């Protein structure tokens, strides 16, 4: 099973990123408001996923085919 270490590393990084997102959203919620913090997190998530899709996935063709 050569993919197991990669899966473990990816799960660990996802857990760390999730914990960091909770902390950042808590600080933003206190500073700029809960709704604004949620909107910022949503926009940032879309931008990161679009960028990853364009660079790694080769474009939006797969997304369009899925719809």
N, C-alpha and C positions, 0 to 999 in steps of 0.2 A: 504494500500500500504506500506508494511514494507520494501520494497527494495528501496524506494525513497531516504531516507537519505544516503544509501550506494552509490547510483548513483550520488547524488549531491557531496558527498565527493570525489568520484573517478574523477568526472569532474573537481573539484577544484584542486586536486592534479595534474591532467594532465595539466591543464592550468599553474600552477606554474612551473612544470617541463619543459614545452615548453618555457616559458619565461626565465628560467634559461639556457636552451640549447642555446637560441639565444645570451644571454650575453657571455656565455663561448665560443661559436663559433666565436663571434666578437673579443674576446681577442686572441684566437688562430689564427685567420685569420691575425691579425696584427703581431703576433710574428713569426709564422712558415709558413704562406701563406694560401691562401684560399683553394686551392686544398688539401693540406695536412690536414687542419682542417676538411674539408668535409670527407676525407678518414678516419680520426680518429673517427669522429662521426658515420660513417657508421659501422666501425668495432666494436665500443663499443656497438652500438645498436644491432648488430647481437649477440654478446656475451651475453648481458643482456637478450635478447629474448630467446636464446637457453637455458640459465640457468633457466629462468622462466618456459619454456616449460618442461624441464626435471624435475624440482622440483614440480611444480604445476600440469602440464598436464599429467605427467606419462610417458613421452617419446616422441619419434618421430613417433610412430605408426599412430597417427591421421594425421600428416603431410604427411606421405607416402600414406595413404588412400586417402587424398585429391588430391594428384597428380595423 
